[in-house]
Amino acid sequence: MAAQPRETVKLVSAEGFEFIVDYKAACVSNTIRNMLSSQGSFTETELGTINFPEISTPILEKICQYFYYKLRYQNSTARNIPEFKVAPEEALELLMASNFLDT
Amino acid sequence: MAGRGHGLGRGLGLKIEPFKHPITMDPNYADKTWKILEDAIHEIHNQNASGLSFEELYRNAYNMVLHKYGDRLYNGVAAALTRQLQAVAARVEAAQGESFLKELKARWDDHIKSTQMIRDILMYMDRTYVTQQHKTPVFQLGLDLWRDHVVHHPVIQQRMLSTLSDLIAKERAGEVIERSLIRATTQMLVDLGPSVYEADFERPFLAAAADFYAKEAQAFIASCDCPQYLRKAERRLSEEVDRVKLYLDASTEAKITAVVENELVREQMRALVEMEGSGLVAMLRGDRFDDLARMYALLRRVADGGLALMRQVMGDHVKETGRQLVNDPERQKDPISWVSRLLEERDKYEAVVARGLNDDKTFRNALNQAFEAFVNLSPRAPEYISLFIDDRLRKGLKGASDADVEAVLDKTMALFRYLQEKDVFEKYYKQHLAKRLLSGRTVSDDAERGMLVKLKTECGYQFTSKLESMFTDIRTSRDTLADFRSRLATKGTDLGLDLTVQVLTTGSWPTQGAAKCALPAEMERCCEEFRDYYLNAHSGRRLTWQLNMGTADLRAQFGSRRHELTVSTYQAVILLLFNEADSLSYKEISAATEIPTSDLKRSLQSLACAKGKNVLTKTPMSKEVDEGDAFAFNDKFSAKLFKIKIGTVSASKEGEAEKNETRHKVEEDRKPQIEAAIVRIMKSRKTLDHNAIITEVTRQLQPRFVPNPAVIKKRIESLIEREFLERDPNDRKTYRYLA
């Protein structure tokens, strides 16, 4: 294991907005999890900061919301899980990001 | 419902195509991106990844795949890895001697680490391109390339194998070696895939082991005795198992043990088991439980016939020693020691099986078979066993605790189980029991009954019912006699002597024909008295006197000495004659007593010829009694004891004539049993051919005796004569039951 598990991770959007999320939440994305746990010392592992030059701020925000949404409900057995609302104009970009992040 | 008639639906595997960028691409885009990635891969390979951005590399790889450059990327990676690994191979090849394995291990560790990193940044390609194109995932690709370019590099491959073999050979020879490197190397081979491990290491390793142990087995067998060899083989086996645990793959354990078992045990097992002076036979002789256990444990590993061989050799040995024992002429003279010797033998092998052979049932069976085979070799075995029990129940009980007696009797029962002619045993047992009961020689009623219960559980009710009625007779006789005596007392009759009568049920006892003899008047009167009493009490019965089985106590005066003699009824009758005359010829005695010749001779013999008990003198002096002899009262008779018991010369062991007689009786008794069996079988089967009848009859009578086929044939013929059966007119070999 490369870095000791961090509490939080900083995600930076294309516009330079920083989102600080829990390590656990960030790991909902397989890509991010790999980035943080890969062998060797990539800059991401060392700094705990990941730049996403191709993801815009609103999309990254939506993604962070989804991380927590997923974390909250993935093992839930509750019947009425609220729908995760996505605005139609965001949908395409979000889809691309989710493909990129393997979420 | 949702999908019916429509092409779209969530359940129908809708695939979302990656979004296609509408902008036209820089034509050099792929080259540029690949350059970045290639440099990164190079850096990673040199363990110099810090400063690289995972996100950037991932994004670049992502975009390449997205823009249909997956092929390029994949092949590029493969080519880059190949180039690197060729360089690695050269470095490893350069490392000589001890450092070779170290270098190999270090390179391998690095390679694994870098391949993992490369896999991570190419994750997107693995996820989409590789699965769609059915290519080998990146990590596996790294392993495969390592296998092809490093492990299968001719020099490395050869050197790796020889280094490993050398190290293992050194360890087998007792040297200490660096195990962790071997462990790492074999682990590497396993990681490359089980087939790689098998082909590149395991197979040659096993072949070398087989070779090594074949030679070692030769050397051992030439230089060690069997126990030493076994110890060595055992140690080798455990060493190999340890070796597998320490630095080989677990899957090898079964294979290498198979090799060692084959070379050290299976190939040599016959030589081992039959080894002169130290093999199985010697172990059995010497009660070497540990060695036996070792041999057992090793031979058990040999699936095809290891234990079977051991069983066979043991069985043969037991049979052979048993046969010698049974036929030993010295022992045959003394039935008691004959049986005790057999019991010892059985104890010994019981211990062998329990302590040396893991209580193996198959061995116990083999043992039983061997015992059965040799015990029945002696036609007198049933008689001897009965005699042995007789002896135990007469005097063996004195001083011995109940538990001990039980134990001995239980063991004897085990011998009894081996007997094929159980009916013969029954016959003898009955005789011996009758003697014990009538002479009041049974020491413990409980022990007798215990024995009876054992026989009953062994052979069933039928076997013991007569024996049980014998006991009942003795008990009722006791009551009858007490009643008779009190009757006499009330009547005031004095018989002048003390009469004890035992009333026996005809048929339950092994009685010979009631031999008549002329009783002296006072005895005759007693008999009459009892007869009157008994027939009054039980009307419709018939009372015959079995004088040949009675005893009498006489008081006699020899000069000035008085003695009390315990003699048989016949002897008493003879002795009473000498109240009137000092000397009588054989003919006179015979005429006066009317005792049958053989009994008379025997009685006279024990009165006149037994040393220290010769209350009569015989002229001429000789051991045998002849019809021309004369007898005189021996005035000079003297003995230390006041009470003297004069036994009849009816030795415990049967004479030849008696033996034949018993034999004959047994044969006679068997006839109805065989006939009954035949009828039973035919009644249910209606028709049956000859051989089937023989088999069936033999099977049914097995628990009691093994009938002779010739005898069965005779019985069948007799049954045909009596129209129980008939021959099938079409097939002479088939019989039919006639209702």
Chai-1 contact restraints between the chains, C-beta under 6 A:
chainA,res_idxA,chainB,res_idxB,connection_type,confidence,min_distance_angstrom,max_distance_angstrom,comment,restraint_id
A,N34,B,D120,contact,1.0,0.0,6.0,A-B,restraint_1
A,N34,B,M123,contact,1.0,0.0,6.0,A-B,restraint_2
A,M35,B,F54,contact,1.0,0.0,6.0,A-B,restraint_3
A,S38,B,M117,contact,1.0,0.0,6.0,A-B,restraint_4
A,S38,B,D120,contact,1.0,0.0,6.0,A-B,restraint_5
A,Q39,B,K113,contact,1.0,0.0,6.0,A-B,restraint_6
A,Q39,B,Q116,contact,1.0,0.0,6.0,A-B,restraint_7
A,Q39,B,M117,contact,1.0,0.0,6.0,A-B,restraint_8
A,G40,B,A49,contact,1.0,0.0,6.0,A-B,restraint_9
A,G40,B,M117,contact,1.0,0.0,6.0,A-B,restraint_10
A,S41,B,A49,contact,1.0,0.0,6.0,A-B,restraint_11
A,S41,B,S50,contact,1.0,0.0,6.0,A-B,restraint_12
A,F42,B,A49,contact,1.0,0.0,6.0,A-B,restraint_13
A,F42,B,L52,contact,1.0,0.0,6.0,A-B,restraint_14
A,F42,B,F54,contact,1.0,0.0,6.0,A-B,restraint_15
A,T43,B,S53,contact,1.0,0.0,6.0,A-B,restraint_16
A,E44,B,F54,contact,1.0,0.0,6.0,A-B,restraint_17
A,I50,B,E55,contact,1.0,0.0,6.0,A-B,restraint_18
A,N51,B,E55,contact,1.0,0.0,6.0,A-B,restraint_19
A,M96,B,F19,contact,1.0,0.0,6.0,A-B,restraint_20
